[in-house]
Amino acid sequence: MKNIANLLQIGAITCLAITSLAFLEPDSTTTSEPVATDPDFRVGAIQIPEGFKVGNCTSVKVWISNPTPAVVDTMIKVTLYVSQRGQEAVTYTRPLLGIAAKSKASVWFNNVSINGKGQAKVEATVNPDKKIKESNYSNNKKLIYPKPTIGC
């Protein structure tokens, strides 16, 4: 009788262990990707819709994206650096007043000054001083090399 009671007890413990292990299996509906809690700002594009013109009449549009579920409701600094050979480089700064989760926003830089006719280096950077914590800082810049055309 004692042996049968021991066998039943061992059987019950074994069933309980197998049932418990079934709950440890991953659920097929969940993903193993981590959820970002910090934003990831990206400079998507630099656009010059009306052309890159000699003078101070060029308007540049910089697209910023945040593909993460993080919402940023503070001011985000965006800079535009313009340099040309033989000319003094100029940096422009504009604020982006926050960005929603998984969204894009644009910042305009108006009256950008182009002093010469040679090819220029135009670099846009979001969060350049890293004041806002991000999950990835390596994609915060975009660089283009436009050549000025006609003047203002």
C-alpha positions in Angstrom: 0.0 0.0 0.0 2.8 2.3 0.9 4.4 1.6 -2.5 1.2 2.4 -4.4 0.9 5.7 -2.5 4.5 6.6 -3.4 3.9 5.8 -7.1 0.8 7.9 -7.2 2.6 10.8 -5.5 5.5 10.5 -8.0 3.0 10.4 -10.9 1.2 13.5 -9.6 4.5 15.4 -9.3 5.6 14.3 -12.8 2.2 15.5 -14.3 2.5 18.8 -12.5 6.1 19.3 -13.8 5.1 18.6 -17.4 2.1 20.9 -17.1 4.4 23.7 -15.7 6.9 23.3 -18.6 4.1 23.7 -21.1 3.6 27.2 -19.8 7.3 28.1 -20.3 7.1 27.6 -24.1 7.0 30.8 -26.1 3.7 32.0 -27.3 3.6 32.0 -31.1 1.8 35.3 -31.1 4.6 37.3 -29.4 7.7 38.5 -31.0 11.2 38.4 -29.6 12.1 41.9 -30.8 12.8 44.4 -28.0 10.4 47.3 -27.8 12.2 50.6 -28.0 11.5 53.0 -25.2 13.8 55.7 -26.5 13.2 57.5 -29.8 15.4 57.0 -32.8 15.6 60.2 -34.8 16.6 59.9 -38.5 17.3 62.5 -41.2 15.3 61.0 -44.0 15.8 63.6 -46.8 17.1 67.0 -47.6 15.0 68.8 -50.2 15.6 72.0 -52.0 12.3 72.4 -53.9 13.1 75.7 -55.7 16.7 75.0 -56.4 20.0 75.8 -54.8 20.6 79.5 -55.7 23.5 81.8 -55.2 22.4 84.5 -52.7 20.4 84.2 -49.6 17.1 83.0 -51.0 17.4 79.2 -50.9 14.9 77.3 -48.8 15.8 73.8 -47.6 13.4 71.3 -46.2 14.8 68.6 -43.8 12.6 65.5 -43.1 13.0 63.9 -39.7 11.5 60.5 -38.7 11.0 58.6 -35.5 10.1 55.0 -36.3 9.8 53.9 -32.7 6.8 53.9 -30.4 8.4 56.6 -28.3 6.7 60.1 -28.3 8.9 63.2 -27.9 7.1 66.3 -26.7 10.1 68.5 -26.2 12.0 70.7 -28.6 14.4 68.8 -30.8 17.4 70.7 -32.3 18.0 70.4 -36.0 21.1 71.9 -37.7 21.9 72.6 -41.3 25.6 73.0 -42.1 26.5 74.6 -45.5 30.1 74.9 -46.8 31.7 75.7 -50.1 35.3 75.7 -51.1 36.8 79.2 -50.5 33.8 80.3 -48.6 33.1 80.6 -44.8 30.9 77.7 -43.6 27.5 78.6 -42.0 25.4 76.6 -39.6 21.7 77.2 -39.3 19.6 75.9 -36.3 15.9 75.3 -36.2 13.7 73.6 -33.6 11.4 70.7 -34.3 8.7 71.0 -31.7 8.4 67.3 -30.8 7.6 64.3 -32.9 4.9 61.6 -32.5 5.6 57.9 -32.4 6.2 56.2 -35.7 5.9 59.4 -37.7 7.7 62.0 -39.8 8.0 65.8 -39.6 9.8 68.5 -41.5 11.8 71.5 -40.6 12.3 74.5 -43.1 15.5 76.5 -43.3 14.7 79.7 -45.2 17.1 82.3 -46.5 20.0 79.9 -46.6 23.0 81.9 -48.0 25.0 80.5 -50.9 28.0 82.6 -51.7 29.7 80.9 -54.6 28.9 78.9 -57.7 31.0 75.9 -56.8 29.6 72.6 -55.4 28.5 72.8 -51.8 28.4 70.4 -48.9 25.0 70.5 -47.1 24.6 68.4 -43.9 21.5 68.1 -41.8 21.7 66.8 -38.3 18.9 66.1 -35.8 19.7 66.1 -32.0 23.4 67.1 -32.8 24.3 67.6 -29.1 22.6 64.4 -28.0 20.6 66.2 -25.4 17.7 63.7 -26.0 18.5 60.1 -25.3 18.1 57.9 -28.3 18.3 54.2 -29.1 20.6 55.0 -32.1 22.6 58.1 -32.8 24.4 56.8 -36.0 21.5 57.8 -38.3 21.1 61.4 -37.2 22.9 62.9 -40.2 22.3 63.2 -44.0 24.8 64.8 -46.4 24.2 66.0 -50.0 26.4 67.9 -52.5 24.3 70.3 -54.5 25.7 72.7 -57.1 24.2 76.2 -57.1 22.4 77.3 -60.2 20.9 80.6 -60.9 21.0 83.5 -58.4 18.1 84.9 -56.5 
